[in-house]
Amino acid sequence: MSEFLSFTVPGIAAGAPAVGDAAGSACAPPRPSAGGFTIRKDQAPALKAKFEEAIAKLTYGRRQVSNMERLDPLVNEDASVRFADKLNEAALGESGSALRAIDTAIIAYNSVVEQIDKAIGTYRQADDAF
């Protein structure tokens, strides 16, 4: 078997449009894409730990963002109300929000962790066969 493992990260690629960068709308979700990378198989456990650490930090950040609920303007005047509405949409909205970006990253990172687990298992089975 090869000394290297290859992984795909769904939704992340060099040059992929940023959230809100899709054609036609400032709030449109990015186009689906994927990126990949290769590591030496002995680096897999450390890489998995880093991805799990990142998932934990993202999960904590997600809790913090979702706990924001609704930001209310300090004064009840039109510009302040509109500004608070825009902040709420940027944090918690359905499309292009911080919450959706965090969810997307968690899904992508979990995918990599699952791929690492599968690759490590494959190598263990191959080693056991000899």
N, C-alpha and C positions, 0 to 999 in steps of 0.2 A: 504494500500500500504506500501511497505517497506520504512524504513528510509534511505535506501542506494540506490545510483545510480551507475550503472556499465557502463563503457565506453571502447571502443576499439580504439586504436591508430594504424591506418594502416601503415605498413612499419617500425614499431619500436618495437623491442622486446629485452629482455635480451638475450645476446649471439648472436644477429643478426650480420651477417658479416658486417664489415665496408665497405664503398665505396672502391672499388679496391681490396677487400679481397676475392672475389668470385673465385672459382676454374678456373684455366686455363689462366687468364689474369689479369695483373695489373690494367687494366682500365675497367674491367667488372662491370656492376651494381650489387648491392647486391641482394640476393635472396629475394623475397617478404616474408614478415612476419608481424606479428601483435602482439601488446602487449595490456594489459588492466589494468584497475585500478578501484577501487570502492571508493566513497566518501559518506559522509552524504549529504542528499538532501539540507540541509541548507547551505552547503559549495559551492553549484553549482554556484551562482552568482559571488562569489569571484574568483572561479576557471576560470569561463568564462572570467572575466576581465583580469586575468593573461595570458590566452591563447591569447586574443586579443592584449594585450601589446606585447607578444612575436611575434605575426604575424606582428605587426607594425614595430618592430625592424628588423625582417627578411626581410620585404619589403624594408626598408631603406638600409639594407646591400646588398640586391639584386641590388638595383639601383647603389650602389657604385661599386659593382663588375662588373656590365654590362657597367658602364661608363669607365672602364679600357680600353675597346676596345682592343688595341694591344700594348703590351710592346715591345719597340724596344731596341736592345742592344746598349750600350754606344759606343762600338767599333765594327767595321765590321770584326770580326774574328770568325772563325768557332765555337769555344767553346762558345763564348758569344751569337752567333746567336742560337745555339742549346739550350742553357739555357733559352733564351727569349722564344723560341718556347715551351719548356716544361712548363714554367710559364703560358703562354697563354692557353695552353691546360688544365692545372690544374685549372685555373680560369674560363674559358669560354667554354671548350670542351663539346662535346656531351655526353660523358660517364664518370662518375666519377668526374666531375668538381665541384668546389665550387658553381657555378650557379645552377647546377642540384640538388645538395644537399639542397640548400636553397629552391628551388622550391618544392622538395619532402617534406621538413619540413612544408612549408606553406600549402600544400595540407593536410597533416596529421593533423595539428593544426586546420585548418578550419573544418575538419571532426569532431573533438572533439567539437568545438563550436556549430556546427549544432546538434550534439547529445545532448549537454547540453540544447540547445533551445528546442529540441523536448521533452526531459525529463521534463523540467520545464513546458512546455505546457501540457504535460500529467498529471502532478501533479495538475496543476491549474484546468484542466477539472474535475479531480476526486474530488478536493476540492469543486468545484462549484456544483457538483452533490449532495453533502450532505447538 
